[in-house]
Each structure stands twice: as C-alpha cells, then as structure tokens.
Amino acid sequence: MALNRGAAKGAARVHFNPIKIDYNTQAAIGLIQQYGSRFDWWQALVCPCTVKAEQTELKFRQLACGQCNGTGWVYILNQEIRAVPSSNRREEQTLTYRVAQPGQLSNIFVNLTCEPQYKVNIRDRMVFKESVTFRSEAKVFDPAAASYKFTFPIVELLQVVDSDGLNYDCTNLNVLDRDVNSDADGNLFWVPDDVEILDLDTGVETLNPLQRTNRKTPKTGQSFSVLYTLYPSYIVITAAHEIRGFVAGKPASDGGVQAFEDLPRLFTAKMEIPDSYLFG
C-alpha cells in the first residue's frame, strides 16, 4: 500500500552566510591535564655518526655506534608531559618476510593528543609511564663489568637465569640479600659482598662486609638471560596537527578583539621493538 505523502515544495537550499565557531581551547587543555596519561617526551636528533659514513664515505651508518646503536638517531631534552591516547590498534603483516627497519618494527599504533605548547614532531619518542610491558635479553657475564645496559631501562627485574639453568635472586624484599639488582638508570648489576657505608658524623665512606657470604654470580664468559619490565616506547610517525589553531574573537571592525588560539596537537606513534627481539 502506497503511503500518502504530501507534494514536495521547493528544494534544498545552500546557506551562503558563513558561520564561525570558536572552540573552548581552555576546556580541551583542561581535559588533557586532568585525564591525560603520563609520557616522557624525547626529541629526536640525528646522530653525528651518520655524517662521515653517509655523506663522505657513501657507506651505511655505523651499526656499533655507542650513541645511536646503529639507528642513526639519538634522543635529547626529556620531559614528562600529559597526552590522551586513542585509537590504539594493531595491523598484522600480510607478507611472510619484511625488511628490518631499525628502531621501529612493531605494527602497534596509537593516536596521542597533547597540549599545544609541546611541539611533538615526527621521529620523536614517547615513553608511556602508566603501565609496563615485558622483554627478555641475554648477556655474557664479565666480572670486570660494573653494570649491564639493556635495550630499554629496567623498571623491575623478574628473573635472571644462566646457561646452566641456575636462577639468581633478583626479587628479595631485602635489597642487600639479592644476587643481582638494577640501578636508578635501569642498568643491571651484580650485588657485591661489601658496600660503601657513609658515616654521617665524619662524612667518610668505608667498606662494610655484608652478612651474606653465599652470593652467586655466573662464571666468567658464561651467558645469562634476564626477564624485566619496562615502560613501552613509541616513535612518532605522523604529526597530523604539527600546526593547528584558529583566530578567535570578533574582528576589530565589529568592535571586538581577536587572538590566535593554539589548539591541542594530534599525532600517531608506532610501538618501538628492537630488530633482534622480533627476528632473532
């Protein structure tokens, strides 16, 4: 049965009078400050090792550079900022193989929105401080080494096992009773049998033998593996809102005052996982 509809009168019309919308910038920034997650923002700096290799000798960059570890980039000016993560997604690879891209190999992406004064840009590093993830790496024990640096700073040691399957205490509530521990810089070290004790009266540091004498270490040249937690890091790959803002207020011809409003910035970052961890 047909519906009884009235006859159409007129047609759709385009309204040519432009309407200006001013955003509440302070409210948006307030939401980021109140609900944003904590990130360590590191700005990217091209490593000096690339100049001679790529521009003068026309070779690949140094894979054993002590500053960039072969990635060609170093990171400076670390500061903690707030950002709102959104659209966290994972994209599976369609190829059975891929060419290694040092420093950014994961297929996990996230959108981040930060306050306008932080000029986060392409290739910068964002370290997520609200949660941790896990990694495992192997090293060779050297009794002369004061500490061992891993790909990421260690947040908490979970397990240390050598090539003979021997476990080392790294979680004892009494820190001095552990075989191995991590320092403030996130490096691993083997706890010595004596420590320096500061005499508050004299200001002199003296070696004080610990009560524990059965502390264990691997044999010289023996390999050991470490399972640890870390703050996941992301490399910025797209800065959609590198420049973003609008002119707010009424024009002077209408008796108003105008000012440029710098809006929050949106960028896309990709989770950072080392080549060796994905490909061996």
C-alpha positions in Angstrom: 0.0 0.0 0.0 1.4 3.3 -1.0 2.0 6.0 1.7 0.0 9.2 1.4 2.7 11.8 1.1 2.4 15.4 0.5 3.7 17.1 -2.6 7.3 18.4 -2.4 7.5 22.1 -2.1 10.7 23.9 -3.0 14.1 22.2 -2.8 17.2 22.0 -0.7 18.9 25.3 -0.5 22.6 26.2 0.3 23.1 28.8 3.0 25.9 31.1 1.9 26.2 33.0 5.1 29.4 31.6 6.8 29.2 30.8 10.5 32.3 31.0 12.7 32.7 28.5 15.5 35.2 29.3 18.3 36.4 26.2 20.2 36.8 26.2 24.0 40.5 25.7 24.0 41.0 26.0 27.7 38.4 23.3 28.3 40.2 21.0 25.9 43.5 21.6 27.6 41.9 21.0 31.0 40.7 17.6 29.9 44.2 16.6 28.8 45.7 17.9 32.1 43.0 16.0 34.1 42.6 12.8 32.2 45.8 12.5 30.1 48.3 9.8 30.7 52.0 10.5 31.7 54.6 10.2 28.9 58.3 11.0 28.8 58.8 13.1 25.6 62.2 12.7 24.0 63.1 14.9 20.9 64.9 13.3 18.1 68.4 14.4 17.0 70.2 12.8 14.0 73.3 11.1 15.3 76.7 12.7 14.3 78.0 9.3 13.2 75.9 9.5 10.0 77.7 12.4 8.5 81.1 10.8 7.7 79.6 7.4 6.8 76.7 8.6 4.6 77.8 11.9 3.1 81.6 11.5 2.8 82.3 7.8 2.5 78.9 6.9 0.9 78.5 3.9 3.2 75.9 2.7 5.6 75.9 4.2 9.1 77.8 2.6 11.9 76.0 -0.4 13.4 78.1 -0.3 16.5 77.8 3.4 17.4 77.8 4.0 21.1 75.3 6.8 20.9 72.6 5.6 18.5 73.2 1.8 18.5 73.0 1.8 14.7 69.6 3.5 14.4 71.0 6.9 13.2 69.1 8.8 15.9 69.7 10.0 19.5 67.1 11.4 21.9 67.5 14.6 24.0 65.6 17.1 26.1 63.5 14.6 28.0 60.5 16.0 29.9 57.2 14.5 31.2 54.0 15.6 29.6 50.4 14.6 29.5 48.7 13.1 26.5 45.4 11.4 25.8 45.8 8.1 23.9 43.1 7.0 21.5 42.6 4.6 18.6 45.1 2.0 19.8 45.3 -0.6 17.0 47.4 -3.5 15.7 47.9 -4.1 12.0 49.0 -7.6 11.0 51.7 -8.1 8.4 50.5 -9.5 5.0 54.0 -10.5 3.9 55.8 -13.6 5.1 59.0 -11.6 5.3 59.9 -8.0 5.8 63.0 -5.8 5.6 64.3 -4.8 9.0 63.7 -1.1 10.0 65.9 -0.4 13.0 64.1 1.1 15.9 60.5 0.9 14.8 59.4 -2.5 13.9 56.1 -3.2 15.7 52.8 -3.0 14.0 51.1 -1.5 17.0 49.9 2.1 16.6 48.3 4.7 18.8 47.0 8.3 18.4 48.0 10.8 21.0 46.7 14.3 21.8 48.8 16.6 23.8 48.8 20.3 25.0 49.6 22.9 22.3 52.9 24.1 23.9 54.5 20.7 23.3 55.7 20.7 19.7 55.9 16.9 19.4 57.1 16.0 15.9 58.0 13.2 13.6 60.6 10.7 14.9 60.3 11.9 18.5 60.0 9.2 21.2 57.1 8.9 23.6 57.6 6.6 26.7 54.3 5.5 28.3 54.7 5.8 32.1 51.3 4.5 33.3 52.0 0.8 32.7 54.7 -1.7 31.9 55.4 -4.4 29.4 57.9 -7.3 29.3 61.2 -8.0 27.5 63.9 -10.7 27.8 67.5 -10.3 26.7 70.8 -12.2 27.1 74.3 -11.0 28.1 77.7 -12.6 28.7 79.0 -12.2 32.3 82.2 -10.3 32.8 83.4 -9.9 36.4 85.1 -6.6 35.5 81.8 -5.0 34.2 80.3 -2.6 36.7 76.8 -2.8 35.1 75.0 -4.1 32.0 72.9 -1.8 29.8 69.9 -3.4 28.0 67.8 -2.1 25.1 65.4 -0.4 27.5 65.9 0.9 31.0 64.8 -1.8 33.5 61.8 -0.9 35.7 61.8 -4.2 37.7 63.8 -7.4 37.4 61.6 -10.5 37.3 64.1 -13.3 36.7 67.8 -13.9 35.9 68.9 -17.4 34.6 72.3 -18.5 33.4 73.2 -21.1 30.7 73.3 -23.9 33.3 69.7 -23.1 34.3 70.7 -21.6 37.7 68.4 -18.9 39.0 69.7 -15.8 40.7 67.8 -13.9 43.4 66.6 -10.5 42.0 63.3 -10.0 43.8 64.2 -10.4 47.5 62.4 -7.8 49.7 65.7 -7.1 51.3 67.7 -5.5 48.5 71.1 -6.4 50.1 70.2 -10.1 50.0 69.7 -10.1 46.2 72.3 -11.7 43.9 71.6 -9.1 41.2 69.7 -5.8 41.1 69.0 -2.8 38.8 70.1 0.8 39.5 68.4 4.2 39.1 69.4 4.3 35.4 67.8 1.0 34.6 71.0 -0.9 34.3 71.7 -4.4 35.8 74.5 -5.0 38.3 75.6 -7.9 40.5 75.4 -7.0 44.2 78.9 -7.0 45.7 79.8 -8.7 49.1 80.7 -5.4 50.5 79.2 -1.9 50.2 80.2 1.6 51.0 78.7 2.9 54.2 78.6 6.7 54.7 79.5 7.8 58.3 77.2 10.8 58.8 79.4 12.1 61.7 82.7 12.1 59.8 81.4 12.0 56.2 83.8 9.2 55.4 82.7 6.2 53.3 84.0 2.8 54.4 83.6 -0.7 53.1 81.3 -2.7 55.3 81.2 -6.5 54.7 77.7 -7.8 54.3 76.5 -10.6 56.4 75.7 -12.8 53.4 78.6 -14.8 52.0 76.8 -17.2 49.7 76.1 -14.6 47.0 76.0 -16.2 43.5 77.4 -14.9 40.1 77.8 -16.7 36.8 81.2 -18.0 35.7 83.4 -15.7 33.6 82.3 -15.7 30.0 79.0 -17.5 30.8 75.8 -16.2 29.3 72.7 -15.3 31.3 69.2 -14.2 30.4 67.1 -11.5 32.0 63.3 -11.0 32.1 62.4 -7.5 33.1 59.6 -4.9 32.9 59.9 -1.6 31.0 57.9 1.4 30.1 56.8 0.9 26.4 58.1 3.5 24.0 56.6 4.7 20.8 58.1 6.6 17.8 56.1 9.4 16.2 55.5 8.6 12.5 52.8 11.2 11.6 52.3 14.7 13.0 48.8 15.4 11.8 48.5 18.6 13.8 52.0 20.0 13.6 50.5 23.4 13.1 47.0 23.8 14.4 45.0 26.8 15.6 42.4 29.4 14.7 41.7 33.2 15.2 39.2 33.6 18.0 37.0 36.6 18.8 35.2 39.3 16.8 37.1 41.4 14.2 38.1 44.9 15.2 35.7 46.3 12.6 32.9 45.0 14.8 34.4 46.4 17.9 35.9 43.1 19.1 39.3 41.7 19.8 40.9 38.8 18.1 43.7 36.5 19.2 45.3 33.3 17.8 44.3 30.2 19.8 46.8 27.4 19.7 44.9 24.1 19.7 46.0 20.7 21.1 48.1 18.6 18.8 47.3 15.1 17.4 50.0 12.7 16.2 50.3 9.0 15.5 53.1 6.9 17.1 54.3 3.3 16.5 55.5 1.0 19.2 59.2 0.5 19.3 60.6 -3.0 19.4 64.2 -3.9 18.5 65.1 -5.9 15.4 66.7 -8.6 17.4 63.7 -9.2 19.6 61.4 -9.7 16.6 63.7 -11.5 14.1 66.4 -13.0 16.3 
